[in-house]
Amino acid sequence: MSQEETANCCHKTKERSEKEYKDLIHRLSRIEGQVRGIKGMVERDVYCTEILVQVAAVNAALNSFNKVLLANHIKTCVTKDILEGREETVDELVETLRKLMK
């Protein structure tokens, strides 16, 4: 079975440039650190509003991550699939956007 058949059969994969990969991992590592910080705040009985402000910062960081990942997805995967005639990718994108906008 070819790599493309495997991707279509079981799950899709995406080869990212080193720059894109490092940027996404860096963002996720920062978010992970922020979440660990929030856990520490709860463990130290920090006042609720201070924790809520940090949770809002994590939400903003996750939204920023999603925007970067979505833009990269549209510029690469979606564009490639459309150019190759796989218009079902547009339906997949619409469904993804629907889930993101809940």
C-alpha positions as CSV (number, residue, x, y, z in Angstrom):
1,M,0.0,0.0,0.0
2,S,1.4,3.4,-1.0
3,Q,1.8,6.2,1.5
4,E,-1.1,8.1,-0.1
5,E,-3.3,5.0,0.1
6,T,-2.4,4.6,3.8
7,A,-3.1,8.2,4.5
8,N,-6.5,8.0,2.8
9,C,-7.4,4.7,4.4
10,C,-6.5,5.2,8.0
11,H,-5.7,8.8,8.7
12,K,-4.1,11.7,6.9
13,T,-0.7,13.1,7.8
14,K,1.1,16.3,6.9
15,E,4.8,16.9,6.4
16,R,5.6,20.3,7.8
17,S,8.6,22.5,7.1
18,E,11.1,22.7,9.9
19,K,10.1,26.3,10.5
20,E,6.4,25.5,10.7
21,Y,7.1,22.5,13.0
22,K,9.3,24.5,15.3
23,D,6.8,27.4,15.5
24,L,3.9,25.1,16.4
25,I,5.9,23.1,18.9
26,H,7.1,26.3,20.5
27,R,3.6,27.7,20.8
28,L,2.4,24.4,22.3
29,S,5.2,24.3,24.8
30,R,4.4,27.8,26.0
31,I,0.7,26.8,26.3
32,E,1.7,23.7,28.2
33,G,3.8,25.8,30.6
34,Q,0.9,28.2,31.1
35,V,-1.4,25.3,32.0
36,R,1.1,23.9,34.4
37,G,1.3,27.4,35.9
38,I,-2.5,27.4,36.4
39,K,-2.4,24.0,38.1
40,G,0.2,25.4,40.4
41,M,-2.0,28.4,41.2
42,V,-4.9,26.1,42.1
43,E,-2.5,24.0,44.3
44,R,-1.4,27.2,46.1
45,D,-5.0,28.4,46.6
46,V,-4.5,31.5,44.5
47,Y,-7.5,33.8,44.4
48,C,-10.1,32.8,41.7
49,T,-9.9,36.0,39.5
50,E,-6.1,35.7,39.2
51,I,-6.6,32.1,37.9
52,L,-9.3,33.1,35.6
53,V,-7.1,35.8,34.0
54,Q,-4.5,33.1,33.3
55,V,-7.1,30.8,31.9
56,A,-8.1,33.6,29.5
57,A,-4.5,33.9,28.5
58,V,-4.3,30.2,27.7
59,N,-7.5,30.4,25.7
60,A,-6.1,33.3,23.7
61,A,-2.9,31.4,23.1
62,L,-4.9,28.3,21.9
63,N,-6.9,30.5,19.6
64,S,-3.7,32.0,18.1
65,F,-2.4,28.5,17.6
66,N,-5.6,27.5,15.8
67,K,-5.3,30.5,13.5
68,V,-1.7,29.8,12.6
69,L,-2.5,26.1,12.0
70,L,-5.6,26.8,10.0
71,A,-3.9,29.3,7.8
72,N,-1.1,26.8,7.1
73,H,-3.7,24.1,6.4
74,I,-5.5,26.3,3.9
75,K,-2.3,27.4,2.2
76,T,-0.9,23.9,1.8
77,C,-3.3,20.9,2.2
78,V,-6.5,22.5,1.0
79,T,-5.0,24.3,-1.9
80,K,-3.1,21.2,-3.0
81,D,-6.2,19.0,-2.8
82,I,-8.3,21.5,-4.7
83,L,-5.7,21.8,-7.5
84,E,-5.6,18.0,-7.6
85,G,-9.4,17.9,-8.0
86,R,-10.3,16.6,-4.5
87,E,-13.0,19.1,-3.8
88,E,-14.3,17.1,-0.8
89,T,-11.5,18.8,1.1
90,V,-13.7,22.0,1.0
91,D,-16.5,20.1,2.8
92,E,-13.9,18.9,5.3
93,L,-12.7,22.5,5.8
94,V,-16.3,23.7,6.3
95,E,-16.9,21.0,8.9
96,T,-13.7,21.9,10.7
97,L,-14.6,25.6,10.8
98,R,-18.0,24.7,12.1
99,K,-16.4,22.8,15.0
100,L,-14.0,25.7,15.7
101,M,-16.8,28.3,15.8
102,K,-18.8,26.6,18.6
